[in-house]
Amino acid sequence: MNPTSLLRLELVRWIRTHRLIGLFGLFLLLGLCLPIMAANLAWLFEHSAETRALAATLPSPTPAGGIAAYVNQVSQLGVVVLIVAIAGPLSPYSSRAAGLYHWSLTRGTRYGRLPASATLLLPRFAVAAGATVLVYLLGLAGAWYETTVLIGAPPLGDLFAGAGLSCLYLIWVGAVVTLIGARATGQIVTASLSVLVTLVAGVAQQVPFIGTAVPGRLLTGTAAEVTDYLPAVGVTLASTVALVAVAVVILERREL
């Protein structure tokens, strides 16, 4: 198979396994429901005796808060779900049969200047990263709609800049899964280690001197502070390319 055929095959695999439908449903649900919670949180607290006093201390809902409710949930539950969803396609040795198939195709085969492992892995990474970005943007569109209706329209500049930075971070997450999947055996191991790496990257935001350059910081970026995120953008771009390149080398040298 040539790389184009492998890319088409990967697209078909994602569609036939209904993986995309499940991700679409989850992220659209988060995008539509979380701004509703942000807009009505004080009202909900007022209807409970235990939280009525707390309701008076809550700030008034803002458009930025409606979008932030969605983004914050994506940074927690959403990233974990995405990692679990893409760990299978990005683990060529997830099973004995899959490993044998990948190993047999990569032995002594090259496509131009690219080794066979690159032509087999890059379509998987491209489709997984594209699907991740697509479902995130779908949920963000739902969050923008609900926020506009219930609270007010958020500034489009902030929204677009934040979306771009968040998508770059999600592509980096896909690169992390790609590298771990190239070395690990099994989807569960790949997903677990990938979640651990993203958690460590999130904690690293609090470390002095390096916290401003870790990829996890991009998930909360806005247009008002976009220049402050340039170090994180540079590190994320460079590390994404490096992670995928190392994954290709690992697969090229891996034996069953």
Disulfide bonds with the S-S distance in Angstrom:
none
